[in-house]
Amino acid sequence: MSALRKEVLQHFKSLHRVSQSVFEGDAKTIAACRAKINEEYKSKKHVKNEDSVRELLKFSEEIETELRENVIQAKEKSPGNYELRITEGTTKLINYPFQEDAQLPIFKSGRRCKK
């Protein structure tokens, strides 16, 4: 087995593992994600150029990162109330409270440069 083929299979398996951990407990979404991963890999099966395969592997890594860091699940507990399932790898940003009386700065229009 070539090293590149082995790398492709590792990415394929890794995407499946990440989708299972991100969507844990949601069998319908896991099945849809699994089908999409399989479909995309099968559609690219004919690609033989090593540079093209490397680009596809990079894209696969980006998707895996996106799934791991930016996807959260929300389940409606009651009308208007949601419970979020945030995983360990989810990127957490600093949230600032909303201030209704906040003033946006007003910038003076600049002068154009002479040619």
N, C-alpha and C positions, 0 to 999 in steps of 0.2 A: 504494500500500500504506500503510495507516495506521501510525502510529508504534507503537501498541499491538501490532498484528499482527507488526510487525518485531521488537519486543521479545520476544514469545512465541517466534518462530522462533529468535532468538538464544539464549534459554534452552534450547530444545529441542536445538539443536546443541551447546551447551555441556555439557549433561548427557551427551550421547553421547560427547563428547571426554573428559570426566572419567572416565566408565566405562571407556573404552578404555585410558586411562593407568593407572587403579587396578588393573584386572584384566588388564594386559598379559601375554600369553603363555598365557592361559586362555580359549581360544576358546569353550568351552561356557558359561562364566559370562558372557562378553561377549555372546553370543547371547541368553542369558536376560535379561540386563539391558536389552539393546536392545529385546527384545520387550515387556518390562514398561514401559519408557519410552514406546514407541509406543502401547501399549494405554491407558495413563493419559492421554496427550495426546488420543487419539481419543475416549475416553470423556468428556472435558471440552470437546470441540469445539463443542457446542451452547451453551456459556456465552457470553452477549453483554454482560451487565452489566459495566461497566468496573471497578467496585469488586471484584466477584467475581474478575475476571481478575487484578487486582492482587494479591489475596490468594493466588491460585493461583501467581502468579509468585514471590511471597515464599516460599511453600512449596517451590517448585522450587529457589530459591536455598539454602534450608536443607538440602534433600536433597543438593545439589551439595557444600555445605560438609561435610556429614556423610560423604559418600563420600570426599572429598579428604583430610579430616583424621583420620578415625576408623576407616577400613577398612584392614585389612592382610590379606595372604594368607599362609597357612601350608601348607607342603608337607611331608609326612612323608618323611623321608630314611631312617629306620630305625625299628623299633618304639619308640615313646616319644620319638624325636628328630625335631624339626620345624625346618624352615628358614623364617624369616619374610622376607617381601618387604615392606619398609617403604619407602614412597615419600618424596620430598623434602618434601611437604606434610603428612605424617603428624604429628599432635601427639605429642610425646614428653614424658612425665611423668617426674618424679624417682622412681626406685624405691629404697626403703629395704630393706635386708636384713631378713629375718625373724629376730626374736629370740624364742626359745622361753621365755626367763626374764623376759620383759617383764611389768611389773606395771601393771595398769590402775588409775587413780585411783578411790578410793571416796569418793562424795559423801554428806554427811549429808543426811537428808531435811529439807526446809525447813518452816518453820511457815506455816500458812495465815493470811492476813490477816483481821482482824475486819471485819465489815461495819458 
